[in-house]
């Protein structure tokens, strides 16, 4: 087996991480990153966001540290005070749009 030195090495090793798992991880990282960015842009601490959202600060910290995957209802509670919501958008992939 190939030597793994970084998380990126691990993530790109198809014998360890399937394409589906990799897509899920990348999605979570991007989603949580946007959530952190929105919180910081509003000048809110995790504690402030907890008070506004009703989600406990330790739960927010676990999400932001990627130690927990939030449920959709929890995400909606957190995103609302930040001025965001979730939506479903089409994938911009030519193979997918051509039915392949």
MMTF fields as JSON, N, C-alpha, C and O atoms, coordinates in Angstrom:
{
  "mmtfVersion": "1.0.0",
  "mmtfProducer": "UNKNOWN",
  "numBonds": 399,
  "numAtoms": 400,
  "numGroups": 100,
  "numChains": 1,
  "numModels": 1,
  "chainsPerModel": [1],
  "groupsPerChain": [100],
  "chainIdList": ["A"],
  "bondAtomList": [4, 2, 8, 6, 12, 10, 16, 14, 20, 18, 24, 22, 28, 26, 32, 30, 36, 34, 40, 38, 44, 42, 48, 46, 52, 50, 56, 54, 60, 58, 64, 62, 68, 66, 72, 70, 76, 74, 80, 78, 84, 82, 88, 86, 92, 90, 96, 94, 100, 98, 104, 102, 108, 106, 112, 110, 116, 114, 120, 118, 124, 122, 128, 126, 132, 130, 136, 134, 140, 138, 144, 142, 148, 146, 152, 150, 156, 154, 160, 158, 164, 162, 168, 166, 172, 170, 176, 174, 180, 178, 184, 182, 188, 186, 192, 190, 196, 194, 200, 198, 204, 202, 208, 206, 212, 210, 216, 214, 220, 218, 224, 222, 228, 226, 232, 230, 236, 234, 240, 238, 244, 242, 248, 246, 252, 250, 256, 254, 260, 258, 264, 262, 268, 266, 272, 270, 276, 274, 280, 278, 284, 282, 288, 286, 292, 290, 296, 294, 300, 298, 304, 302, 308, 306, 312, 310, 316, 314, 320, 318, 324, 322, 328, 326, 332, 330, 336, 334, 340, 338, 344, 342, 348, 346, 352, 350, 356, 354, 360, 358, 364, 362, 368, 366, 372, 370, 376, 374, 380, 378, 384, 382, 388, 386, 392, 390, 396, 394],
  "bondOrderList": [1, 1, 1, 1, 1, 1, 1, 1, 1, 1, 1, 1, 1, 1, 1, 1, 1, 1, 1, 1, 1, 1, 1, 1, 1, 1, 1, 1, 1, 1, 1, 1, 1, 1, 1, 1, 1, 1, 1, 1, 1, 1, 1, 1, 1, 1, 1, 1, 1, 1, 1, 1, 1, 1, 1, 1, 1, 1, 1, 1, 1, 1, 1, 1, 1, 1, 1, 1, 1, 1, 1, 1, 1, 1, 1, 1, 1, 1, 1, 1, 1, 1, 1, 1, 1, 1, 1, 1, 1, 1, 1, 1, 1, 1, 1, 1, 1, 1, 1],
  "groupList": [{"groupName": "UNK", "atomNameList": ["N", "CA", "C", "O"], "elementList": ["N", "C", "C", "O"], "formalChargeList": [0, 0, 0, 0], "bondAtomList": [1, 0, 2, 1, 3, 2], "bondOrderList": [1, 1, 2], "singleLetterCode": "X", "chemCompType": "L-PEPTIDE LINKING"}],
  "groupTypeList": [0, 0, 0, 0, 0, 0, 0, 0, 0, 0, 0, 0, 0, 0, 0, 0, 0, 0, 0, 0, 0, 0, 0, 0, 0, 0, 0, 0, 0, 0, 0, 0, 0, 0, 0, 0, 0, 0, 0, 0, 0, 0, 0, 0, 0, 0, 0, 0, 0, 0, 0, 0, 0, 0, 0, 0, 0, 0, 0, 0, 0, 0, 0, 0, 0, 0, 0, 0, 0, 0, 0, 0, 0, 0, 0, 0, 0, 0, 0, 0, 0, 0, 0, 0, 0, 0, 0, 0, 0, 0, 0, 0, 0, 0, 0, 0, 0, 0, 0, 0],
  "groupIdList": [1, 2, 3, 4, 5, 6, 7, 8, 9, 10, 11, 12, 13, 14, 15, 16, 17, 18, 19, 20, 21, 22, 23, 24, 25, 26, 27, 28, 29, 30, 31, 32, 33, 34, 35, 36, 37, 38, 39, 40, 41, 42, 43, 44, 45, 46, 47, 48, 49, 50, 51, 52, 53, 54, 55, 56, 57, 58, 59, 60, 61, 62, 63, 64, 65, 66, 67, 68, 69, 70, 71, 72, 73, 74, 75, 76, 77, 78, 79, 80, 81, 82, 83, 84, 85, 86, 87, 88, 89, 90, 91, 92, 93, 94, 95, 96, 97, 98, 99, 100],
  "secStructList": [7, 7, 7, 7, 7, 1, 2, 2, 2, 2, 2, 2, 7, 6, 6, 6, 1, 7, 2, 2, 2, 2, 2, 2, 2, 2, 2, 2, 2, 2, 2, 2, 2, 2, 2, 2, 2, 2, 2, 2, 2, 6, 6, 7, 7, 2, 2, 2, 2, 2, 2, 2, 2, 1, 7, 7, 2, 2, 2, 2, 2, 2, 2, 2, 6, 6, 1, 1, 7, 7, 7, 2, 2, 2, 2, 2, 2, 2, 2, 2, 2, 2, 6, 7, 7, 7, 7, 7, 7, 7, 7, 7, 7, 2, 2, 2, 2, 6, 6, 7],
  "xCoordList": [0.822, 0.0, 0.862, 1.951, 0.35, 1.041, 1.144, 0.221, 2.286, 2.491, 1.609, 1.511, 0.976, 0.094, 0.766, 1.05, 1.02, 1.66, 0.734, 0.942, -0.29, -1.201, -2.638, -2.894, -3.567, -4.976, -5.296, -6.085, -4.694, -4.903, -4.466, -5.138, -3.324, -2.864, -3.911, -4.24, -4.424, -5.432, -6.686, -7.219, -7.15, -8.382, -8.28, -9.262, -7.108, -6.954, -6.647, -6.588, -6.452, -6.167, -7.483, -8.215, -7.776, -9.05, -9.186, -10.29, -8.092, -8.198, -8.673, -9.089, -8.608, -9.027, -10.335, -11.14, -10.54, -11.711, -12.391, -11.788, -13.659, -14.392, -14.724, -14.642, -15.092, -15.474, -16.657, -16.682, -17.623, -18.798, -18.403, -18.88, -17.548, -17.082, -16.316, -16.485, -15.477, -14.688, -15.607, -15.385, -16.631, -17.584, -18.312, -18.527, -18.692, -19.38, -18.465, -18.892, -17.228, -16.262, -16.043, -16.067, -15.832, -15.613, -16.821, -16.668, -18.022, -19.246, -19.33, -19.615, -19.085, -19.143, -18.118, -18.426, -16.905, -15.852, -16.263, -16.1, -16.793, -17.213, -18.387, -18.393, -19.372, -20.551, -20.183, -20.61, -19.408, -19.01, -18.114, -18.213, -17.255, -16.414, -17.244, -16.934, -18.3, -19.192, -19.932, -20.153, -20.315, -21.009, -20.098, -20.525, -18.856, -17.881, -17.658, -17.637, -17.495, -17.282, -18.447, -18.232, -19.679, -20.862, -20.922, -21.264, -20.593, -20.605, -19.588, -19.894, -18.383, -17.322, -17.632, -17.323, -18.241, -18.611, -19.617, -19.583, -20.51, -21.492, -20.87, -21.52, -19.616, -18.952, -19.447, -19.374, -19.951, -20.506, -19.518, -18.784, -19.506, -18.754, -19.653, -20.843, -19.085, -19.901, -20.97, -22.109, -20.607, -21.56, -22.714, -23.875, -22.389, -23.432, -24.38, -25.601, -23.802, -24.614, -25.474, -26.614, -24.937, -25.709, -26.945, -28.039, -26.77, -27.91, -28.959, -30.158, -28.511, -29.438, -30.148, -31.307, -29.45, -29.973, -30.673, -31.507, -30.332, -30.876, -30.09, -30.478, -28.987, -28.107, -26.962, -26.351, -26.67, -25.645, -24.265, -23.906, -23.509, -22.176, -21.262, -20.563, -21.224, -20.353, -20.729, -19.86, -22.023, -22.455, -21.953, -21.531, -22.006, -21.492, -19.986, -19.483, -19.271, -17.823, -17.506, -16.583, -18.254, -18.013, -18.231, -17.472, -19.273, -19.518, -18.376, -17.863, -17.985, -16.933, -15.584, -14.742, -15.376, -14.13, -14.258, -13.357, -15.385, -15.678, -15.63, -15.256, -16.008, -16.071, -17.484, -17.704, -18.446, -19.836, -20.474, -20.193, -21.321, -22.077, -23.456, -24.196, -23.809, -25.086, -26.279, -26.185, -27.385, -28.647, -29.156, -28.762, -30.017, -30.529, -31.248, -31.054, -32.083, -32.807, -31.857, -32.129, -30.744, -29.745, -29.075, -28.883, -28.726, -28.134, -29.069, -28.635, -30.334, -31.3, -31.392, -31.488, -31.363, -31.396, -30.177, -30.283, -29.03, -27.781, -27.708, -27.269, -28.133, -28.023, -28.999, -28.679, -30.181, -31.202, -30.705, -30.864, -30.106, -29.634, -28.47, -28.162, -27.837, -26.737, -27.25, -26.489, -28.565, -29.165, -29.077, -29.125, -28.948, -28.822, -29.821, -30.401, -30.002, -30.781, -30.138, -29.177, -30.656, -30.166, -31.053, -32.236, -30.491, -31.283, -30.697, -29.55, -31.499, -31.049, -30.802, -31.668, -29.603, -29.246, -28.749, -28.198, -28.938, -28.461, -26.936, -26.246, -26.444, -25.002, -24.592, -25.242, -23.513, -23.036, -21.99, -20.805, -22.452, -21.59, -22.15, -23.313, -21.359, -21.87, -22.317, -23.294, -21.634, -22.03, -23.383, -24.231, -23.595, -24.872, -26.003, -27.113, -25.722, -26.786, -27.115, -28.187, -26.21, -26.472, -27.085, -27.286, -27.393, -28.007, -27.042, -27.47, -25.747, -24.744, -24.347, -23.516],
  "yCoordList": [-1.196, 0.0, 1.254, 1.289, 2.263, 3.542, 4.198, 4.117, 4.849, 5.542, 6.789, 7.542, 6.985, 8.13, 9.092, 8.735, 10.327, 11.34, 12.483, 13.147, 12.715, 13.824, 13.344, 12.273, 14.17, 13.858, 13.835, 13.007, 14.728, 14.785, 13.475, 12.977, 12.918, 11.617, 10.546, 9.745, 10.543, 9.556, 9.712, 8.734, 10.951, 11.226, 10.85, 10.412, 11.017, 10.722, 9.251, 8.851, 8.447, 7.016, 6.254, 6.04, 5.85, 5.194, 3.818, 3.277, 3.246, 1.965, 2.169, 1.219, 3.401, 3.705, 4.496, 4.308, 5.381, 6.261, 6.18, 6.48, 5.767, 5.668, 7.062, 8.055, 7.114, 8.383, 8.995, 10.203, 8.18, 8.654, 9.228, 10.297, 8.536, 9.035, 10.345, 11.269, 10.421, 11.628, 12.812, 13.908, 12.6, 13.665, 14.131, 15.329, 13.193, 13.528, 14.363, 15.376, 13.942, 14.671, 16.076, 17.052, 16.178, 17.491, 18.408, 19.605, 17.839, 18.614, 19.14, 20.318, 18.271, 18.684, 19.764, 20.735, 19.595, 20.591, 21.94, 22.973, 21.935, 23.18, 23.812, 25.021, 23.011, 23.506, 24.13, 25.243, 23.427, 23.934, 25.164, 26.11, 25.153, 26.315, 27.55, 28.637, 27.395, 28.522, 28.98, 30.176, 28.026, 28.368, 29.194, 30.203, 28.767, 29.501, 30.898, 31.889, 30.962, 32.242, 33.199, 34.38, 32.691, 33.521, 33.988, 35.139, 33.101, 33.463, 34.562, 35.551, 34.387, 35.367, 36.694, 37.757, 36.638, 37.855, 38.679, 39.909, 37.996, 38.683, 39.13, 39.822, 38.742, 39.131, 38.367, 38.861, 37.159, 36.358, 35.317, 34.713, 35.117, 34.008, 32.768, 32.871, 31.623, 30.404, 30.559, 30.128, 31.167, 31.376, 32.281, 32.009, 33.358, 34.25, 33.485, 33.61, 32.698, 31.924, 30.909, 30.66, 30.325, 29.37, 30.047, 29.484, 31.243, 31.977, 32.299, 32.174, 32.713, 33.082, 31.881, 31.977, 30.759, 29.593, 28.571, 27.794, 28.579, 27.561, 26.253, 25.27, 26.244, 25.074, 25.324, 26.392, 24.359, 24.553, 24.806, 24.233, 25.672, 26.054, 24.853, 24.82, 23.853, 22.703, 21.954, 21.411, 21.925, 21.268, 22.046, 21.459, 23.375, 24.212, 23.991, 23.881, 23.927, 23.694, 22.345, 22.252, 21.306, 19.973, 20.013, 19.408, 20.731, 20.857, 21.598, 21.165, 22.72, 23.538, 22.83, 23.124, 21.907, 21.13, 19.828, 18.99, 19.661, 18.469, 17.191, 16.133, 17.292, 16.121, 15.564, 14.488, 16.292, 15.85, 16.305, 17.397, 15.47, 15.818, 16.281, 15.511, 17.53, 18.047, 17.471, 17.142, 17.36, 16.994, 18.218, 19.342, 18.016, 19.117, 20.144, 21.345, 19.695, 20.657, 21.505, 22.68, 20.918, 21.671, 22.709, 23.855, 22.309, 23.259, 24.431, 25.582, 24.142, 25.206, 26.17, 27.38, 25.647, 26.496, 27.41, 28.576, 26.875, 27.648, 28.663, 29.794, 28.269, 29.146, 30.318, 31.395, 30.124, 31.179, 32.488, 33.53, 32.492, 33.764, 34.374, 35.557, 33.555, 34.042, 34.606, 35.172, 34.441, 34.945, 33.975, 34.386, 32.685, 31.67, 30.538, 30.398, 29.742, 28.521, 27.508, 27.829, 26.314, 25.287, 25.272, 25.604, 24.889, 24.734, 23.613, 23.206, 23.13, 22.09, 22.764, 23.457, 22.548, 23.158, 22.073, 21.065, 22.273, 21.278, 21.208, 22.204, 20.033, 19.821, 20.313, 20.001, 21.082, 21.613, 20.67, 20.994, 19.522, 18.496, 18.129, 17.739, 18.244, 17.992, 16.547, 16.299, 15.59, 14.184, 13.965, 13.262, 14.565, 14.408, 15.084, 14.557, 16.243, 16.963, 16.301, 16.537, 15.482, 14.76, 13.397, 12.63, 13.079, 11.809, 10.637, 9.485, 10.912, 9.83, 9.461, 8.574],
  "zCoordList": [0.0, 0.0, 0.0, 0.573, -0.648, -0.751, 0.63, 1.44, 0.882, 2.148, 2.199, 1.23, 3.344, 3.549, 4.517, 5.661, 4.051, 4.887, 5.262, 6.277, 4.447, 4.695, 4.515, 3.965, 4.995, 4.792, 3.304, 2.848, 2.558, 1.115, 0.45, -0.453, 0.909, 0.396, 0.667, -0.208, 1.881, 2.281, 1.431, 0.905, 1.305, 0.577, -0.895, -1.494, -1.477, -2.906, -3.194, -4.357, -2.154, -2.323, -2.496, -1.53, -3.731, -4.032, -3.384, -3.326, -2.899, -2.188, -0.75, -0.087, -0.277, 1.099, 1.159, 2.072, 0.179, 0.188, -1.175, -2.205, -1.162, -2.429, -2.961, -2.237, -4.211, -4.831, -4.087, -3.848, -3.724, -2.995, -1.637, -1.254, -0.917, 0.385, 0.227, 1.022, -0.796, -1.048, -1.337, -0.822, -2.151, -2.466, -1.214, -1.029, -0.355, 0.9, 1.8, 2.352, 1.944, 2.774, 2.223, 2.973, 0.919, 0.301, 0.479, 0.723, 0.356, 0.546, 1.977, 2.193, 2.95, 4.355, 4.671, 5.362, 4.168, 4.401, 3.816, 4.465, 2.598, 1.953, 2.696, 2.929, 3.068, 3.761, 5.109, 5.414, 5.9, 7.213, 7.052, 7.833, 6.055, 5.792, 5.5, 5.988, 4.707, 4.393, 5.645, 5.838, 6.496, 7.734, 8.648, 9.21, 8.79, 9.61, 9.029, 9.759, 7.717, 7.03, 7.288, 7.557, 7.205, 7.436, 8.894, 9.165, 9.825, 11.25, 11.521, 12.187, 11.005, 11.229, 10.54, 11.077, 9.356, 8.63, 9.437, 9.409, 10.155, 11.008, 12.33, 13.113, 12.587, 13.828, 15.039, 16.164, 14.812, 15.9, 16.402, 15.619, 17.697, 18.269, 18.203, 17.906, 18.478, 18.541, 19.621, 19.439, 20.728, 21.834, 21.384, 21.69, 20.656, 20.13, 19.209, 19.309, 18.318, 17.377, 18.109, 17.718, 19.163, 19.965, 20.554, 20.526, 21.082, 21.669, 20.61, 20.861, 19.429, 18.36, 17.734, 17.333, 17.656, 16.935, 17.837, 17.372, 19.118, 20.012, 19.968, 20.6, 19.223, 19.159, 20.135, 20.113, 20.981, 22.012, 21.405, 20.376, 22.062, 21.573, 21.361, 20.349, 22.265, 22.003, 20.722, 20.04, 20.396, 19.156, 17.94, 16.944, 18.035, 16.946, 16.794, 15.676, 17.917, 17.883, 17.24, 16.43, 17.588, 16.987, 15.48, 14.723, 15.041, 13.599, 12.924, 11.893, 13.516, 12.9, 12.877, 12.029, 13.796, 13.817, 13.04, 13.068, 12.343, 11.534, 12.354, 11.847, 13.614, 14.486, 14.552, 15.108, 13.986, 13.96, 12.656, 12.163, 12.11, 10.916, 11.368, 11.98, 11.073, 11.557, 10.799, 9.617, 11.497, 10.869, 10.115, 10.425, 9.142, 8.333, 9.197, 9.008, 10.151, 10.981, 11.821, 12.069, 12.261, 13.023, 12.126, 12.532, 10.923, 9.972, 9.704, 9.672, 9.513, 9.252, 10.43, 10.23, 11.652, 12.847, 12.912, 13.291, 12.544, 12.604, 11.47, 11.676, 10.282, 9.117, 9.137, 8.635, 9.709, 9.709, 10.319, 9.685, 11.53, 12.08, 11.287, 11.429, 10.457, 9.619, 8.297, 7.513, 8.058, 6.827, 5.665, 4.505, 5.967, 4.918, 5.141, 6.217, 4.102, 4.174, 3.232, 2.533, 3.215, 2.293, 1.059, 1.135, -0.068, -1.28, -2.116, -1.93, -3.028, -3.95, -5.289, -5.824, -5.821, -7.102, -8.048, -7.604, -9.331, -10.293, -10.304, -10.083, -10.562, -10.698, -12.071, -13.069, -12.124, -13.402, -13.991, -14.069, -14.391, -14.947, -16.319, -16.426, -17.337, -18.69, -18.873, -19.58, -18.259, -18.384, -17.731, -18.281, -16.555, -15.843, -16.612, -16.683, -17.184, -17.898, -19.239, -19.796, -19.758, -21.008, -20.769, -21.71, -19.478, -19.166, -19.159, -19.222, -19.083, -19.088, -17.688, -17.495]
}
